[in-house]
Amino acid sequence: MKKLKEIILLTALLAPFVCFSQENYILNGQIGKLDKPAKIYLRTAYGGEVHIDSTWMDKGRFEFKGTVPSPMEVHIRIIHDDKPFNPLNPAPQDIKGFLLEGATITFTSKDSIKNAVITGSPLNEEVDRLNALLKPIYKKLNDLNTEYLSKSLEEQQDKAYIQTLEDRAAAITKETIEARLDYIGKNPGSFISLMALNSLLNTDYDIKVLAQTYNALEEPVKQTELGCQAGAKLDQALKELAGIEAPDFTQPDVNGHPVKLSDYHGKYVLVDFWASWCAPCRRENPALVKTYEKYQGKGFEILGVSMDSEKDKAKWLKAIEDDGLTWKQVGDLKGWENEAALLYKVSMIPFNFLVDPEGKIIARDLRGDGLQEKLQELFGN
């Protein structure tokens, strides 16, 4: 009862999403001597709609003026000529992502927008500072992934090696999360803190702690479009703690036969989103195999959902065989447009949902020791 009251209280704190703000911006720059037919495009997305503005380059100069409801991530792109698109020999993309805010932002480069230096934008300068802070930690994860990919298939499947790899990855991930939370706590009025918090919403970090962190942000930050979206995600996640109905879906298995999630009613089922090309997913598979062998006879099942595309079907099938995955595997082979993944709002993999015998989601993103602890709680030793 105490836990339920805690969830209800946090949900109530998140409830009033009143989002309003206006940001007037000017974007200008000097990109070499680019002239017509070179054209520059600004792409923004808010209010559920995509907005594209464009203008010709004029001796390297350009300018955009406009208004957005709040700071946001956007892209600016230059098409350097008017040649028809050739899919056999596509021109390299000249594109740059940045944060658009209410400021006069200037881009300067000798040749391209992707190499442009941004000035006049406090938010983009703050992003650079935070990235510099996190860069050494990200390097540790990249080095770990490089190490794994350099190993032979036999070494990649060695249980002792996999365990050391998972332990090191977990420690690095924890370090990353703690660095972000420390930054957020020290900068509650920063939009960058909101972005850092939003990046944690698809991890297995304690959702109640993230909700409390969100509530500690200053109101103008929470009232931005991203702030409202983050608040809504947290509200949904808190509801999931109390158990919500798992959306049903049907996808073909490796032989093309339809499989429904609802076919698993009466059992605990882990809906596991993964892909053959995903190194962290493949690293997780040996632990899943061991877990499945231990609990499968006690009323536990796994339903693997592939995020592979049609062109990678053979790789998907080979990965199933190589990793010894004996549970049911399904996938519509639409890649990131997988309909089940869209239904469950999956934006990163590996990611999973634990569904109880009544068809309710009772946990998400359970991996390694987290999955073992939850199943031990459900089934005992």
Buried (B, 14 or more C-beta within 10 A) or exposed (E): EEEEEBBEEBBEBBEEBEBEBEBEBBBBBBBBEBEEEBBBBBBBBBEEEEEEBEEEBEEBBBEBEBEBBBBBEBBBBBBBEEEEEEEEEEEEEBBBEBBBBBBBBBBBBEBBBBBBEBEBBBBBEBBEEBEEEBEEBEEBBEEBBEEBEEEEEEEBBBEEBBEEBBEBBBEBBEBBBEBBBEBBEEBEEBBBBBBBBBBBBBBBBEBBEBBEBBEEBBEEBBBBBBBBBBBEBBBBBBBBBBBEEBEEBBBEBBEEEEBEBEBBBEBBBBBBBBBBBBBBBBBBBBBBBEBBEBBBEEEBBBBBBBBBBEEBBEBBBEBBEBBEBEBBBBBBBBBEEBEBBEEBEBEEBBBBBBBBEEBBBBBBBBBBEEBBEBBEEBEEE
